Amino acid sequence: MRLRQKKWVSDLSRCDDIFQEIQTCPEASTGITAQELCSRTSLDRAGASRYLNQLCRTGKLEKMNGRPVRYRLRRKNGEGQEDGEDLPRIVGMDGSLKMAVRQAKAAILYPPYGLHTLILGETGVGKSMFAEAMHDFACRSGVIREDAPFIRFNCADYADNPQLLVAQIFGVKKGAYSGAEKDRTGLLQEADGGMFFLDEVHRLPPQGQEMLFTFIDKGAYRPLGDTGAMRKASVRIVAATTEDPRSSLLGTFTRRIPMTITLPPLRERTIEERFALVKHFLCMEAGRLQHEIYAEYHAVLSFLLYDCPNNIGQLRSDVQLACAQAFLVHRPDPSSYVLIRQEDLQARVKRGILHFAERRGEIQEFLDQNEDIMVFRPDGNEHQPVASGASNSLDFYSVIACRADKLRAQGMTESEVRALVNVDIEQHFRRYLSDLPERFRRDELAKVVPGEVIDLAEELLLMAEKELEREFDEKVYYGLTLHLSKSLERIRYGSPIYHPQLNHVRKQYRQEFQTAMHLAHLIEDRFQIEVPLDEIGYIAMFLIPSGTRGEENPQAMVQILVLMHGPAVASGMAEVANTLAGIAVAKSLDMPLSMKVEDIYEQVRLLLRQLPLERGFLLLVDMGSLSNFAGLLQEEFGVPIRCLDMVSTPIVIEACRKAAEGCSLEEIYRDCRETGRYRLQPVPDGTKKPWMIVTACFTGTGTARYLKEYLEKELDGQDMAIEALNILDRNDFCCRMQTLSKNWQIVAVVGTVNFPVDRIPFFPAADILAGSGLGALRRILKERRDDERIRQSLQAHLKGMDVGRDLDQAKRFLQVMKRRLNLNLTQDVCTGIAIHLLFMIDRILNQRVPCDFPNCAKYEEEHLQAFAAAREGVQALEKEHRMVIPDEEIAFLVRMCLENHQECRMDENSV
């Protein structure tokens, strides 16, 4: 058996070997890179980076900021430090702030009394924090006494009252100005023997500047209004400003203050330094709460990558706000975690995840993607991953059971619970087995698993190898051993074991399941217990070949979710499509008619958070506000998301087939958009046609006739015909629809089965009978009647134009804009833009002067995507009228669309 022939080496032992190798490197003291370690060992770059970071966590190495990242032997106290001390609490002192730290230390230590300093930087870069660190360094270096004062003053606070500002700094003599009723000592005197930090120093009035420069030159000053002798003070001035150093306003300051230090904005600092700042702020908040703070991996990524124009100050505020929101959830239940979730962040912070793809390489060097959740402790200790590794896998049953219970408590059905928990199980096995190689030696395994279980696992795998005629490597051995340890404990204590994928495993992996049943008999004989069927399903999953388990490349396919109203509709379609595709591609969620849209949206988000979305996500829905989810999800998850509505089983099958073939999201979306959609052949209009609604069911006699009678009653007075058809023979249905369209304008199809017909909306019977669909149908009929009135009115004003045809083209323009830009435009807005578009065509046709759009070129540059969508949308109109619409007119259309966009509201009654 290959398991016995291999020498298993633990991570710990391997780390020791690598550390010894690093110690022999000439670069050990100056720093070695992951690539350099690769060239000295057999490790690949990812492995080298992982071990180097592990050695940093154990305190044997320290990481140096910069590019490429270097790792050096951790220095002992005092080693390599000037004057036995260093500047405290400075993130980036070996990286982006290296020069600033050297300058600060030089300014503090320069004999005899140091150098006054001017700190430059944008708002929020940490100027005040840097000044505090300079003060701490001065105290610990002995250049000022340990209890020397640190006085701070922001000149902007009194900028509107110059006299009061100067008086605050230098003090005031009684009677110096109106209201100065007594002598008062200034902050400069209070700072005697220490450091005086003047923020926004450029707001000092000219009189205050001259007094400050006198003090810098002579070490003496007079309070405001005092004509007596100069007063002495020993104060180190540290001034700060957000002004551009090249401005004339700062010219005098830079000439009179010898040391100028520039702090870089947050956008110019390394991503690793930004993580150190986030970690520092989270640990500070944990200290305030006296409670560990947990943060989802994607939430941390958002903090690392979002646009933060106000720098570190804004980053700290945003972290505090996220902690406050997490605490509100935790407060009613003190036993719960303080958990920062990605979806709870502010919208501008959440958008940071959009930049992950372009910064992935940098982030992976210091953050493990397998860390679903990180914990930050009040003591500031290194963040620790949660829900990864062997120890967490030991309690996998509890995790699954707890997860299922929480989902049920949210009102989900058993099928919905299974759909979400299935993802947990798949990810568990994928990560569990991929992380186990070299994790334990047998003797280390024995520390956490009884010896009889270790022997049993080895015996079971020998038996499985013989039956299945395949070998299992050590990661399966370790995984099965750890799994059995916990499962046997649960069986003995009578704890339930739940496997929602049981039937799938039994059908898809018959041979492995049969072998698992034989292994279960051995377990029962050995421990005198009864192994439940669900546990046999778990054992079978360990026997499945890795190539078919789907763990080798989970990002290889576009992810698909079928989401529909009614019981078993989505799950039924997905099951058929997955069976025909030969692979489980599509996930499904069935939406009960009584469920709120917000609740089903939350379930979709829960599911997406656990799927590999690198290649994008396709949402297949039947109708209504479900089709609005795509824009919201794309903003939150930062990946391409497309949505198709009014889908049928053939569309789901086609999507699964193309996803299995590795097609891109756009290819699948484009092809499926046309699949199964029947188009009525155009019929010359001649005269205006009366309206008709078609009701449909498989027979055309039962539900279709009932719907016909129901609609005739509910829509009484609407002046339209209603025809009941059967949809069992689809070719016959298409022929009947074509025949009807010659004499009638079909405005809607209502039925039990969705058979898409081009540009004719479909309403499920269940929605009509429940009331929500009926309201949507009435709205569509009203819109069509409004359209008719608008057509008649416009035709009288727009001579020589086919208003009906052009209005349809205008609507298609709006559809393109809404689809391409994810816009939410009200019906009134759409009508207004369509009318504007028709009058614009008339103006161009009659060669009237086009409207002037100020700074058109600049506006286009700022909205390139919107202009491209608009030009695509007007192509049919340009072709029809043989014209080219000017850029200025395009600009007006773009602005009308963008400025009238409303945040998408999830309305369960919308279609």
Summary of the structure (lengths in Angstrom):
residues: 911
radius of gyration: 35.5
end to end distance: 62.0
largest distance: 109.7
contacts: 2848
relative contact order: 0.05
helix: 54%
strand: 11%
